[in-house]
């Protein structure tokens, strides 16, 4: 996962938190894990090529 992807993800999380302050940390962590696993799948596909 590249730094710019991580930065974009962090910004998105902050925006979500600002929009919806009731979102729990665990929900945020679940979102992060989902995004990161999706990104890892993409990275793996690129490596396999």
mmCIF entry with sequence, helices, sheets and N, C-alpha, C, O atoms, coordinates in Angstrom:
data_MODEL
# 
_entry.id   MODEL 
# 
_entity.id                         1 
_entity.type                       polymer 
_entity.pdbx_number_of_molecules   1 
# 
_entity_poly.entity_id                      1 
_entity_poly.type                           'polypeptide(L)' 
_entity_poly.nstd_linkage                   no 
_entity_poly.nstd_monomer                   no 
_entity_poly.pdbx_seq_one_letter_code       
;(UNK)(UNK)(UNK)(UNK)(UNK)(UNK)(UNK)(UNK)(UNK)(UNK)(UNK)(UNK)(UNK)(UNK)(UNK)(UNK)
(UNK)(UNK)(UNK)(UNK)(UNK)(UNK)(UNK)(UNK)(UNK)(UNK)(UNK)(UNK)(UNK)(UNK)(UNK)(UNK)
(UNK)(UNK)(UNK)(UNK)(UNK)(UNK)(UNK)(UNK)(UNK)(UNK)(UNK)(UNK)(UNK)(UNK)(UNK)(UNK)
(UNK)
;
_entity_poly.pdbx_seq_one_letter_code_can   XXXXXXXXXXXXXXXXXXXXXXXXXXXXXXXXXXXXXXXXXXXXXXXXX 
_entity_poly.pdbx_strand_id                 A 
# 
loop_
_entity_poly_seq.entity_id 
_entity_poly_seq.num 
_entity_poly_seq.mon_id 
_entity_poly_seq.hetero 
1 1  UNK n 
1 2  UNK n 
1 3  UNK n 
1 4  UNK n 
1 5  UNK n 
1 6  UNK n 
1 7  UNK n 
1 8  UNK n 
1 9  UNK n 
1 10 UNK n 
1 11 UNK n 
1 12 UNK n 
1 13 UNK n 
1 14 UNK n 
1 15 UNK n 
1 16 UNK n 
1 17 UNK n 
1 18 UNK n 
1 19 UNK n 
1 20 UNK n 
1 21 UNK n 
1 22 UNK n 
1 23 UNK n 
1 24 UNK n 
1 25 UNK n 
1 26 UNK n 
1 27 UNK n 
1 28 UNK n 
1 29 UNK n 
1 30 UNK n 
1 31 UNK n 
1 32 UNK n 
1 33 UNK n 
1 34 UNK n 
1 35 UNK n 
1 36 UNK n 
1 37 UNK n 
1 38 UNK n 
1 39 UNK n 
1 40 UNK n 
1 41 UNK n 
1 42 UNK n 
1 43 UNK n 
1 44 UNK n 
1 45 UNK n 
1 46 UNK n 
1 47 UNK n 
1 48 UNK n 
1 49 UNK n 
# 
_struct_asym.id          A 
_struct_asym.entity_id   1 
# 
loop_
_struct_conf.conf_type_id 
_struct_conf.id 
_struct_conf.pdbx_PDB_helix_id 
_struct_conf.beg_label_comp_id 
_struct_conf.beg_label_asym_id 
_struct_conf.beg_label_seq_id 
_struct_conf.pdbx_beg_PDB_ins_code 
_struct_conf.end_label_comp_id 
_struct_conf.end_label_asym_id 
_struct_conf.end_label_seq_id 
_struct_conf.pdbx_end_PDB_ins_code 
_struct_conf.beg_auth_comp_id 
_struct_conf.beg_auth_asym_id 
_struct_conf.beg_auth_seq_id 
_struct_conf.end_auth_comp_id 
_struct_conf.end_auth_asym_id 
_struct_conf.end_auth_seq_id 
_struct_conf.pdbx_PDB_helix_class 
_struct_conf.details 
_struct_conf.pdbx_PDB_helix_length 
HELX_P HELX_P1 AA1 UNK A 3  ? UNK A 19 ? UNK A 3  UNK A 19 1 ? 17 
HELX_P HELX_P2 AA2 UNK A 25 ? UNK A 48 ? UNK A 25 UNK A 48 1 ? 24 
# 
_struct_conf_type.id          HELX_P 
_struct_conf_type.criteria    ? 
_struct_conf_type.reference   ? 
# 
loop_
_atom_site.group_PDB 
_atom_site.id 
_atom_site.type_symbol 
_atom_site.label_atom_id 
_atom_site.label_alt_id 
_atom_site.label_comp_id 
_atom_site.label_asym_id 
_atom_site.label_entity_id 
_atom_site.label_seq_id 
_atom_site.pdbx_PDB_ins_code 
_atom_site.Cartn_x 
_atom_site.Cartn_y 
_atom_site.Cartn_z 
_atom_site.occupancy 
_atom_site.B_iso_or_equiv 
_atom_site.pdbx_formal_charge 
_atom_site.auth_seq_id 
_atom_site.auth_comp_id 
_atom_site.auth_asym_id 
_atom_site.auth_atom_id 
_atom_site.pdbx_PDB_model_num 
ATOM 1   N N  . UNK A 1 1  ? 0.849   -1.193  0.000   1.00 0.00 ? 1  UNK A N  1 
ATOM 2   C CA . UNK A 1 1  ? 0.000   0.000   0.000   1.00 0.00 ? 1  UNK A CA 1 
ATOM 3   C C  . UNK A 1 1  ? 0.882   1.240   0.000   1.00 0.00 ? 1  UNK A C  1 
ATOM 4   O O  . UNK A 1 1  ? 1.766   1.396   0.843   1.00 0.00 ? 1  UNK A O  1 
ATOM 5   N N  . UNK A 1 2  ? 0.627   2.108   -0.952  1.00 0.00 ? 2  UNK A N  1 
ATOM 6   C CA . UNK A 1 2  ? 1.464   3.296   -1.068  1.00 0.00 ? 2  UNK A CA 1 
ATOM 7   C C  . UNK A 1 2  ? 1.035   4.378   -0.088  1.00 0.00 ? 2  UNK A C  1 
ATOM 8   O O  . UNK A 1 2  ? -0.099  4.396   0.392   1.00 0.00 ? 2  UNK A O  1 
ATOM 9   N N  . UNK A 1 3  ? 1.961   5.269   0.192   1.00 0.00 ? 3  UNK A N  1 
ATOM 10  C CA . UNK A 1 3  ? 1.703   6.343   1.154   1.00 0.00 ? 3  UNK A CA 1 
ATOM 11  C C  . UNK A 1 3  ? 0.544   7.217   0.714   1.00 0.00 ? 3  UNK A C  1 
ATOM 12  O O  . UNK A 1 3  ? -0.282  7.611   1.537   1.00 0.00 ? 3  UNK A O  1 
ATOM 13  N N  . UNK A 1 4  ? 0.471   7.528   -0.587  1.00 0.00 ? 4  UNK A N  1 
ATOM 14  C CA . UNK A 1 4  ? -0.621  8.391   -1.058  1.00 0.00 ? 4  UNK A CA 1 
ATOM 15  C C  . UNK A 1 4  ? -1.984  7.724   -0.863  1.00 0.00 ? 4  UNK A C  1 
ATOM 16  O O  . UNK A 1 4  ? -2.970  8.404   -0.579  1.00 0.00 ? 4  UNK A O  1 
ATOM 17  N N  . UNK A 1 5  ? -2.046  6.412   -1.012  1.00 0.00 ? 5  UNK A N  1 
ATOM 18  C CA . UNK A 1 5  ? -3.298  5.685   -0.762  1.00 0.00 ? 5  UNK A CA 1 
ATOM 19  C C  . UNK A 1 5  ? -3.686  5.789   0.704   1.00 0.00 ? 5  UNK A C  1 
ATOM 20  O O  . UNK A 1 5  ? -4.850  6.000   1.043   1.00 0.00 ? 5  UNK A O  1 
ATOM 21  N N  . UNK A 1 6  ? -2.693  5.637   1.562   1.00 0.00 ? 6  UNK A N  1 
ATOM 22  C CA . UNK A 1 6  ? -2.921  5.708   2.997   1.00 0.00 ? 6  UNK A CA 1 
ATOM 23  C C  . UNK A 1 6  ? -3.373  7.108   3.402   1.00 0.00 ? 6  UNK A C  1 
ATOM 24  O O  . UNK A 1 6  ? -4.277  7.268   4.222   1.00 0.00 ? 6  UNK A O  1 
ATOM 25  N N  . UNK A 1 7  ? -2.728  8.124   2.813   1.00 0.00 ? 7  UNK A N  1 
ATOM 26  C CA . UNK A 1 7  ? -3.097  9.515   3.099   1.00 0.00 ? 7  UNK A CA 1 
ATOM 27  C C  . UNK A 1 7  ? -4.525  9.784   2.666   1.00 0.00 ? 7  UNK A C  1 
ATOM 28  O O  . UNK A 1 7  ? -5.293  10.427  3.382   1.00 0.00 ? 7  UNK A O  1 
ATOM 29  N N  . UNK A 1 8  ? -4.878  9.285   1.480   1.00 0.00 ? 8  UNK A N  1 
ATOM 30  C CA . UNK A 1 8  ? -6.242  9.456   0.971   1.00 0.00 ? 8  UNK A CA 1 
ATOM 31  C C  . UNK A 1 8  ? -7.243  8.779   1.895   1.00 0.00 ? 8  UNK A C  1 
ATOM 32  O O  . UNK A 1 8  ? -8.309  9.325   2.181   1.00 0.00 ? 8  UNK A O  1 
ATOM 33  N N  . UNK A 1 9  ? -6.891  7.584   2.360   1.00 0.00 ? 9  UNK A N  1 
ATOM 34  C CA . UNK A 1 9  ? -7.750  6.844   3.275   1.00 0.00 ? 9  UNK A CA 1 
ATOM 35  C C  . UNK A 1 9  ? -7.934  7.605   4.591   1.00 0.00 ? 9  UNK A C  1 
ATOM 36  O O  . UNK A 1 9  ? -9.046  7.697   5.110   1.00 0.00 ? 9  UNK A O  1 
ATOM 37  N N  . UNK A 1 10 ? -6.843  8.145   5.122   1.00 0.00 ? 10 UNK A N  1 
ATOM 38  C CA . UNK A 1 10 ? -6.912  8.902   6.374   1.00 0.00 ? 10 UNK A CA 1 
ATOM 39  C C  . UNK A 1 10 ? -7.816  10.120  6.227   1.00 0.00 ? 10 UNK A C  1 
ATOM 40  O O  . UNK A 1 10 ? -8.616  10.421  7.113   1.00 0.00 ? 10 UNK A O  1 
ATOM 41  N N  . UNK A 1 11 ? -7.683  10.816  5.104   1.00 0.00 ? 11 UNK A N  1 
ATOM 42  C CA . UNK A 1 11 ? -8.504  11.994  4.837   1.00 0.00 ? 11 UNK A CA 1 
ATOM 43  C C  . UNK A 1 11 ? -9.975  11.603  4.758   1.00 0.00 ? 11 UNK A C  1 
ATOM 44  O O  . UNK A 1 11 ? -10.844 12.289  5.297   1.00 0.00 ? 11 UNK A O  1 
ATOM 45  N N  . UNK A 1 12 ? -10.239 10.494  4.081   1.00 0.00 ? 12 UNK A N  1 
ATOM 46  C CA . UNK A 1 12 ? -11.607 10.001  3.944   1.00 0.00 ? 12 UNK A CA 1 
ATOM 47  C C  . UNK A 1 12 ? -12.197 9.650   5.315   1.00 0.00 ? 12 UNK A C  1 
ATOM 48  O O  . UNK A 1 12 ? -13.356 9.952   5.598   1.00 0.00 ? 12 UNK A O  1 
ATOM 49  N N  . UNK A 1 13 ? -11.389 9.013   6.153   1.00 0.00 ? 13 UNK A N  1 
ATOM 50  C CA . UNK A 1 13 ? -11.841 8.660   7.505   1.00 0.00 ? 13 UNK A CA 1 
ATOM 51  C C  . UNK A 1 13 ? -12.162 9.914   8.300   1.00 0.00 ? 13 UNK A C  1 
ATOM 52  O O  . UNK A 1 13 ? -13.168 9.971   9.006   1.00 0.00 ? 13 UNK A O  1 
ATOM 53  N N  . UNK A 1 14 ? -11.304 10.916  8.182   1.00 0.00 ? 14 UNK A N  1 
ATOM 54  C CA . UNK A 1 14 ? -11.535 12.163  8.911   1.00 0.00 ? 14 UNK A CA 1 
ATOM 55  C C  . UNK A 1 14 ? -12.838 12.820  8.438   1.00 0.00 ? 14 UNK A C  1 
ATOM 56  O O  . UNK A 1 14 ? -13.627 13.299  9.252   1.00 0.00 ? 14 UNK A O  1 
ATOM 57  N N  . UNK A 1 15 ? -13.054 12.838  7.131   1.00 0.00 ? 15 UNK A N  1 
ATOM 58  C CA . UNK A 1 15 ? -14.279 13.426  6.590   1.00 0.00 ? 15 UNK A CA 1 
ATOM 59  C C  . UNK A 1 15 ? -15.506 12.664  7.076   1.00 0.00 ? 15 UNK A C  1 
ATOM 60  O O  . UNK A 1 15 ? -16.514 13.270  7.438   1.00 0.00 ? 15 UNK A O  1 
ATOM 61  N N  . UNK A 1 16 ? -15.421 11.342  7.085   1.00 0.00 ? 16 UNK A N  1 
ATOM 62  C CA . UNK A 1 16 ? -16.527 10.518  7.592   1.00 0.00 ? 16 UNK A CA 1 
ATOM 63  C C  . UNK A 1 16 ? -16.803 10.819  9.055   1.00 0.00 ? 16 UNK A C  1 
ATOM 64  O O  . UNK A 1 16 ? -17.957 10.922  9.472   1.00 0.00 ? 16 UNK A O  1 
ATOM 65  N N  . UNK A 1 17 ? -15.727 10.959  9.837   1.00 0.00 ? 17 UNK A N  1 
ATOM 66  C CA . UNK A 1 17 ? -15.869 11.233  11.264  1.00 0.00 ? 17 UNK A CA 1 
ATOM 67  C C  . UNK A 1 17 ? -16.495 12.613  11.481  1.00 0.00 ? 17 UNK A C  1 
ATOM 68  O O  . UNK A 1 17 ? -17.314 12.795  12.382  1.00 0.00 ? 17 UNK A O  1 
ATOM 69  N N  . UNK A 1 18 ? -16.105 13.580  10.652  1.00 0.00 ? 18 UNK A N  1 
ATOM 70  C CA . UNK A 1 18 ? -16.670 14.928  10.766  1.00 0.00 ? 18 UNK A CA 1 
ATOM 71  C C  . UNK A 1 18 ? -18.154 14.924  10.416  1.00 0.00 ? 18 UNK A C  1 
ATOM 72  O O  . UNK A 1 18 ? -18.958 15.600  11.057  1.00 0.00 ? 18 UNK A O  1 
ATOM 73  N N  . UNK A 1 19 ? -18.503 14.155  9.394   1.00 0.00 ? 19 UNK A N  1 
ATOM 74  C CA . UNK A 1 19 ? -19.903 14.088  8.950   1.00 0.00 ? 19 UNK A CA 1 
ATOM 75  C C  . UNK A 1 19 ? -20.768 13.322  9.940   1.00 0.00 ? 19 UNK A C  1 
ATOM 76  O O  . UNK A 1 19 ? -21.925 13.669  10.178  1.00 0.00 ? 19 UNK A O  1 
ATOM 77  N N  . UNK A 1 20 ? -20.184 12.274  10.511  1.00 0.00 ? 20 UNK A N  1 
ATOM 78  C CA . UNK A 1 20 ? -20.956 11.370  11.352  1.00 0.00 ? 20 UNK A CA 1 
ATOM 79  C C  . UNK A 1 20 ? -20.187 11.071  12.641  1.00 0.00 ? 20 UNK A C  1 
ATOM 80  O O  . UNK A 1 20 ? -19.550 10.024  12.755  1.00 0.00 ? 20 UNK A O  1 
ATOM 81  N N  . UNK A 1 21 ? -20.244 11.981  13.604  1.00 0.00 ? 21 UNK A N  1 
ATOM 82  C CA . UNK A 1 21 ? -19.440 11.833  14.827  1.00 0.00 ? 21 UNK A CA 1 
ATOM 83  C C  . UNK A 1 21 ? -19.815 10.604  15.656  1.00 0.00 ? 21 UNK A C  1 
ATOM 84  O O  . UNK A 1 21 ? -19.040 10.192  16.519  1.00 0.00 ? 21 UNK A O  1 
ATOM 85  N N  . UNK A 1 22 ? -20.980 10.016  15.412  1.00 0.00 ? 22 UNK A N  1 
ATOM 86  C CA . UNK A 1 22 ? -21.412 8.871   16.218  1.00 0.00 ? 22 UNK A CA 1 
ATOM 87  C C  . UNK A 1 22 ? -20.768 7.557   15.768  1.00 0.00 ? 22 UNK A C  1 
ATOM 88  O O  . UNK A 1 22 ? -20.927 6.529   16.428  1.00 0.00 ? 22 UNK A O  1 
ATOM 89  N N  . UNK A 1 23 ? -20.042 7.589   14.644  1.00 0.00 ? 23 UNK A N  1 
ATOM 90  C CA . UNK A 1 23 ? -19.373 6.375   14.168  1.00 0.00 ? 23 UNK A CA 1 
ATOM 91  C C  . UNK A 1 23 ? -18.305 5.962   15.182  1.00 0.00 ? 23 UNK A C  1 
ATOM 92  O O  . UNK A 1 23 ? -17.494 6.778   15.621  1.00 0.00 ? 23 UNK A O  1 
ATOM 93  N N  . UNK A 1 24 ? -18.324 4.689   15.538  1.00 0.00 ? 24 UNK A N  1 
ATOM 94  C CA . UNK A 1 24 ? -17.394 4.206   16.567  1.00 0.00 ? 24 UNK A CA 1 
ATOM 95  C C  . UNK A 1 24 ? -16.026 3.893   15.967  1.00 0.00 ? 24 UNK A C  1 
ATOM 96  O O  . UNK A 1 24 ? -15.875 3.728   14.756  1.00 0.00 ? 24 UNK A O  1 
ATOM 97  N N  . UNK A 1 25 ? -15.052 3.817   16.841  1.00 0.00 ? 25 UNK A N  1 
ATOM 98  C CA . UNK A 1 25 ? -13.691 3.480   16.420  1.00 0.00 ? 25 UNK A CA 1 
ATOM 99  C C  . UNK A 1 25 ? -13.656 2.105   15.762  1.00 0.00 ? 25 UNK A C  1 
ATOM 100 O O  . UNK A 1 25 ? -12.945 1.903   14.778  1.00 0.00 ? 25 UNK A O  1 
ATOM 101 N N  . UNK A 1 26 ? -14.413 1.170   16.298  1.00 0.00 ? 26 UNK A N  1 
ATOM 102 C CA . UNK A 1 26 ? -14.387 -0.184  15.723  1.00 0.00 ? 26 UNK A CA 1 
ATOM 103 C C  . UNK A 1 26 ? -14.965 -0.194  14.303  1.00 0.00 ? 26 UNK A C  1 
ATOM 104 O O  . UNK A 1 26 ? -14.493 -0.937  13.442  1.00 0.00 ? 26 UNK A O  1 
ATOM 105 N N  . UNK A 1 27 ? -15.985 0.631   14.066  1.00 0.00 ? 27 UNK A N  1 
ATOM 106 C CA . UNK A 1 27 ? -16.524 0.733   12.704  1.00 0.00 ? 27 UNK A CA 1 
ATOM 107 C C  . UNK A 1 27 ? -15.485 1.334   11.764  1.00 0.00 ? 27 UNK A C  1 
ATOM 108 O O  . UNK A 1 27 ? -15.345 0.900   10.620  1.00 0.00 ? 27 UNK A O  1 
ATOM 109 N N  . UNK A 1 28 ? -14.759 2.335   12.256  1.00 0.00 ? 28 UNK A N  1 
ATOM 110 C CA . UNK A 1 28 ? -13.684 2.945   11.465  1.00 0.00 ? 28 UNK A CA 1 
ATOM 111 C C  . UNK A 1 28 ? -12.611 1.915   11.149  1.00 0.00 ? 28 UNK A C  1 
ATOM 112 O O  . UNK A 1 28 ? -12.136 1.831   10.016  1.00 0.00 ? 28 UNK A O  1 
ATOM 113 N N  . UNK A 1 29 ? -12.227 1.124   12.161  1.00 0.00 ? 29 UNK A N  1 
ATOM 114 C CA . UNK A 1 29 ? -11.198 0.109   11.965  1.00 0.00 ? 29 UNK A CA 1 
ATOM 115 C C  . UNK A 1 29 ? -11.659 -0.933  10.941  1.00 0.00 ? 29 UNK A C  1 
ATOM 116 O O  . UNK A 1 29 ? -10.867 -1.401  10.123  1.00 0.00 ? 29 UNK A O  1 
ATOM 117 N N  . UNK A 1 30 ? -12.925 -1.284  10.992  1.00 0.00 ? 30 UNK A N  1 
ATOM 118 C CA . UNK A 1 30 ? -13.463 -2.258  10.035  1.00 0.00 ? 30 UNK A CA 1 
ATOM 119 C C  . UNK A 1 30 ? -13.373 -1.695  8.616   1.00 0.00 ? 30 UNK A C  1 
ATOM 120 O O  . UNK A 1 30 ? -13.027 -2.411  7.677   1.00 0.00 ? 30 UNK A O  1 
ATOM 121 N N  . UNK A 1 31 ? -13.685 -0.419  8.473   1.00 0.00 ? 31 UNK A N  1 
ATOM 122 C CA . UNK A 1 31 ? -13.597 0.234   7.169   1.00 0.00 ? 31 UNK A CA 1 
ATOM 123 C C  . UNK A 1 31 ? -12.151 0.229   6.666   1.00 0.00 ? 31 UNK A C  1 
ATOM 124 O O  . UNK A 1 31 ? -11.887 -0.069  5.501   1.00 0.00 ? 31 UNK A O  1 
ATOM 125 N N  . UNK A 1 32 ? -11.231 0.561   7.559   1.00 0.00 ? 32 UNK A N  1 
ATOM 126 C CA . UNK A 1 32 ? -9.806  0.591   7.195   1.00 0.00 ? 32 UNK A CA 1 
ATOM 127 C C  . UNK A 1 32 ? -9.355  -0.802  6.743   1.00 0.00 ? 32 UNK A C  1 
ATOM 128 O O  . UNK A 1 32 ? -8.694  -0.948  5.715   1.00 0.00 ? 32 UNK A O  1 
ATOM 129 N N  . UNK A 1 33 ? -9.721  -1.819  7.527   1.00 0.00 ? 33 UNK A N  1 
ATOM 130 C CA . UNK A 1 33 ? -9.295  -3.178  7.190   1.00 0.00 ? 33 UNK A CA 1 
ATOM 131 C C  . UNK A 1 33 ? -9.862  -3.610  5.843   1.00 0.00 ? 33 UNK A C  1 
ATOM 132 O O  . UNK A 1 33 ? -9.178  -4.255  5.049   1.00 0.00 ? 33 UNK A O  1 
ATOM 133 N N  . UNK A 1 34 ? -11.130 -3.244  5.592   1.00 0.00 ? 34 UNK A N  1 
ATOM 134 C CA . UNK A 1 34 ? -11.756 -3.598  4.327   1.00 0.00 ? 34 UNK A CA 1 
ATOM 135 C C  . UNK A 1 34 ? -11.014 -2.927  3.170   1.00 0.00 ? 34 UNK A C  1 
ATOM 136 O O  . UNK A 1 34 ? -10.696 -3.568  2.168   1.00 0.00 ? 34 UNK A O  1 
ATOM 137 N N  . UNK A 1 35 ? -10.750 -1.654  3.319   1.00 0.00 ? 35 UNK A N  1 
ATOM 138 C CA . UNK A 1 35 ? -10.031 -0.916  2.279   1.00 0.00 ? 35 UNK A CA 1 
ATOM 139 C C  . UNK A 1 35 ? -8.646  -1.483  2.045   1.00 0.00 ? 35 UNK A C  1 
ATOM 140 O O  . UNK A 1 35 ? -8.213  -1.653  0.905   1.00 0.00 ? 35 UNK A O  1 
ATOM 141 N N  . UNK A 1 36 ? -7.955  -1.776  3.139   1.00 0.00 ? 36 UNK A N  1 
ATOM 142 C CA . UNK A 1 36 ? -6.584  -2.270  3.004   1.00 0.00 ? 36 UNK A CA 1 
ATOM 143 C C  . UNK A 1 36 ? -6.570  -3.655  2.370   1.00 0.00 ? 36 UNK A C  1 
ATOM 144 O O  . UNK A 1 36 ? -5.695  -3.948  1.555   1.00 0.00 ? 36 UNK A O  1 
ATOM 145 N N  . UNK A 1 37 ? -7.516  -4.502  2.725   1.00 0.00 ? 37 UNK A N  1 
ATOM 146 C CA . UNK A 1 37 ? -7.527  -5.836  2.118   1.00 0.00 ? 37 UNK A CA 1 
ATOM 147 C C  . UNK A 1 37 ? -7.880  -5.742  0.634   1.00 0.00 ? 37 UNK A C  1 
ATOM 148 O O  . UNK A 1 37 ? -7.352  -6.504  -0.176  1.00 0.00 ? 37 UNK A O  1 
ATOM 149 N N  . UNK A 1 38 ? -8.764  -4.819  0.274   1.00 0.00 ? 38 UNK A N  1 
ATOM 150 C CA . UNK A 1 38 ? -9.062  -4.599  -1.143  1.00 0.00 ? 38 UNK A CA 1 
ATOM 151 C C  . UNK A 1 38 ? -7.818  -4.120  -1.880  1.00 0.00 ? 38 UNK A C  1 
ATOM 152 O O  . UNK A 1 38 ? -7.530  -4.581  -2.985  1.00 0.00 ? 38 UNK A O  1 
ATOM 153 N N  . UNK A 1 39 ? -7.084  -3.197  -1.271  1.00 0.00 ? 39 UNK A N  1 
ATOM 154 C CA . UNK A 1 39 ? -5.865  -2.675  -1.882  1.00 0.00 ? 39 UNK A CA 1 
ATOM 155 C C  . UNK A 1 39 ? -4.817  -3.777  -2.003  1.00 0.00 ? 39 UNK A C  1 
ATOM 156 O O  . UNK A 1 39 ? -4.119  -3.866  -3.013  1.00 0.00 ? 39 UNK A O  1 
ATOM 157 N N  . UNK A 1 40 ? -4.706  -4.617  -0.975  1.00 0.00 ? 40 UNK A N  1 
ATOM 158 C CA . UNK A 1 40 ? -3.744  -5.711  -1.020  1.00 0.00 ? 40 UNK A CA 1 
ATOM 159 C C  . UNK A 1 40 ? -4.074  -6.685  -2.144  1.00 0.00 ? 40 UNK A C  1 
ATOM 160 O O  . UNK A 1 40 ? -3.172  -7.187  -2.815  1.00 0.00 ? 40 UNK A O  1 
ATOM 161 N N  . UNK A 1 41 ? -5.357  -6.955  -2.352  1.00 0.00 ? 41 UNK A N  1 
ATOM 162 C CA . UNK A 1 41 ? -5.763  -7.845  -3.446  1.00 0.00 ? 41 UNK A CA 1 
ATOM 163 C C  . UNK A 1 41 ? -5.315  -7.258  -4.782  1.00 0.00 ? 41 UNK A C  1 
ATOM 164 O O  . UNK A 1 41 ? -4.810  -7.978  -5.643  1.00 0.00 ? 41 UNK A O  1 
ATOM 165 N N  . UNK A 1 42 ? -5.501  -5.959  -4.951  1.00 0.00 ? 42 UNK A N  1 
ATOM 166 C CA . UNK A 1 42 ? -5.083  -5.287  -6.179  1.00 0.00 ? 42 UNK A CA 1 
ATOM 167 C C  . UNK A 1 42 ? -3.564  -5.394  -6.332  1.00 0.00 ? 42 UNK A C  1 
ATOM 168 O O  . UNK A 1 42 ? -3.065  -5.709  -7.412  1.00 0.00 ? 42 UNK A O  1 
ATOM 169 N N  . UNK A 1 43 ? -2.833  -5.132  -5.244  1.00 0.00 ? 43 UNK A N  1 
ATOM 170 C CA . UNK A 1 43 ? -1.370  -5.221  -5.266  1.00 0.00 ? 43 UNK A CA 1 
ATOM 171 C C  . UNK A 1 43 ? -0.923  -6.626  -5.662  1.00 0.00 ? 43 UNK A C  1 
ATOM 172 O O  . UNK A 1 43 ? 0.000   -6.784  -6.461  1.00 0.00 ? 43 UNK A O  1 
ATOM 173 N N  . UNK A 1 44 ? -1.572  -7.639  -5.107  1.00 0.00 ? 44 UNK A N  1 
ATOM 174 C CA . UNK A 1 44 ? -1.202  -9.021  -5.404  1.00 0.00 ? 44 UNK A CA 1 
ATOM 175 C C  . UNK A 1 44 ? -1.445  -9.343  -6.874  1.00 0.00 ? 44 UNK A C  1 
ATOM 176 O O  . UNK A 1 44 ? -0.639  -10.027 -7.506  1.00 0.00 ? 44 UNK A O  1 
ATOM 177 N N  . UNK A 1 45 ? -2.563  -8.848  -7.420  1.00 0.00 ? 45 UNK A N  1 
ATOM 178 C CA . UNK A 1 45 ? -2.847  -9.085  -8.841  1.00 0.00 ? 45 UNK A CA 1 
ATOM 179 C C  . UNK A 1 45 ? -1.749  -8.468  -9.702  1.00 0.00 ? 45 UNK A C  1 
ATOM 180 O O  . UNK A 1 45 ? -1.322  -9.064  -10.691 1.00 0.00 ? 45 UNK A O  1 
ATOM 181 N N  . UNK A 1 46 ? -1.294  -7.271  -9.327  1.00 0.00 ? 46 UNK A N  1 
ATOM 182 C CA . UNK A 1 46 ? -0.237  -6.609  -10.097 1.00 0.00 ? 46 UNK A CA 1 
ATOM 183 C C  . UNK A 1 46 ? 1.077   -7.361  -9.999  1.00 0.00 ? 46 UNK A C  1 
ATOM 184 O O  . UNK A 1 46 ? 1.845   -7.413  -10.960 1.00 0.00 ? 46 UNK A O  1 
ATOM 185 N N  . UNK A 1 47 ? 1.335   -7.945  -8.833  1.00 0.00 ? 47 UNK A N  1 
ATOM 186 C CA . UNK A 1 47 ? 2.568   -8.709  -8.623  1.00 0.00 ? 47 UNK A CA 1 
ATOM 187 C C  . UNK A 1 47 ? 2.542   -9.992  -9.457  1.00 0.00 ? 47 UNK A C  1 
ATOM 188 O O  . UNK A 1 47 ? 3.557   -10.389 -10.029 1.00 0.00 ? 47 UNK A O  1 
ATOM 189 N N  . UNK A 1 48 ? 1.381   -10.634 -9.522  1.00 0.00 ? 48 UNK A N  1 
ATOM 190 C CA . UNK A 1 48 ? 1.236   -11.905 -10.245 1.00 0.00 ? 48 UNK A CA 1 
ATOM 191 C C  . UNK A 1 48 ? 1.475   -11.733 -11.746 1.00 0.00 ? 48 UNK A C  1 
ATOM 192 O O  . UNK A 1 48 ? 2.023   -12.625 -12.394 1.00 0.00 ? 48 UNK A O  1 
ATOM 193 N N  . UNK A 1 49 ? 1.070   -10.599 -12.293 1.00 0.00 ? 49 UNK A N  1 
ATOM 194 C CA . UNK A 1 49 ? 1.214   -10.358 -13.742 1.00 0.00 ? 49 UNK A CA 1 
ATOM 195 C C  . UNK A 1 49 ? 2.637   -10.555 -14.230 1.00 0.00 ? 49 UNK A C  1 
ATOM 196 O O  . UNK A 1 49 ? 2.911   -10.389 -15.418 1.00 0.00 ? 49 UNK A O  1 
# 
